Amino acid sequence: MAIPNNVTEFVLLGPTQDPEKQKVIFAVFLIFYLATLFGNFLIVVTIKTSPTLESPMYYFLTYLSFSDACLFSSMAPKLIVDSLSDKKAITFGGCITQLFAVYFFGCMGILFLILMAYDWYMAICKPLLYTTIMNQHLCGILVDLVWVGAFLHSSSQLFLTLILSFCGPNVINHYFCDVQHLMKLACSDTHLVNLLFISNSAVICTSCFVVLMASYVVILYSLRSKGVEGRHKALSTCSSHILVATLCFGPCIFIYTQPQTTFSVDKYVLVFYTIVTSLLNSLIYTLRTAEVKTEMGKLWSRKLIPGELLGRF
């Protein structure tokens, strides 16, 4: 394994070098970050404290909200601080830690979207077997598999980074540490690493997106036999699922199916992915689900104190 000898820290250029625009970046990211934390925390608390939201879909939704909040938290605080700082440096260890967290929670969110699609498929296409198959024990196993899968994916990206040698420039034209941009700074041959990176990230993103879309096609096809009311509710849920999948997978496929010489626009695509997807993923599900909105209203009306909240977790 190659160990960097001359590079102990990296410099993150961020989305822009303009001082005035950096102030705008600070305000925008701070507002979206606080909104993301609050929105996802509210979703998790609502589901955890409601006895009526105990189905697998809501169980998986809590983890999706958790992963979205953690994904944004792995990038936003550093960017917010750097936007008001002259020195935008990050240590080599901090860069590696950030890289691991980004890929871990990013992959976790993708896998939970797959689980939610599978749950909805079972509920629509196998209604008589749904409660038997999607029991608490199976859901727990599926969640454990997601954690393992996210860890393996993130560990593979970490390994690809650690085998690189860094001995020269240390300026990253990005706002967080990413394998693609680190490869541009390596003084060792990156051809094989780039091939493995694209095979890993691009194949996962594209194949998961295809599986999701195929499952929704099957679900929509099966709705022909449903009543008008049931069909309307299912279509509403499917449309929210498809919207979230598009917001999530679209930027990922655009970024990670490109060769190593990426376009500068990828930085702005990832800005969109970071500040929009992390906030809207769970909120789209929530706003399109009457049960969750009702329980949120009850939560506000009860005005639960922190001690009561802790007692429910």
Summary of the structure (lengths in Angstrom):
residues: 313
radius of gyration: 21.0
end to end distance: 43.1
largest distance: 67.3
contacts: 982
relative contact order: 0.15
helix: 76%
strand: 3%
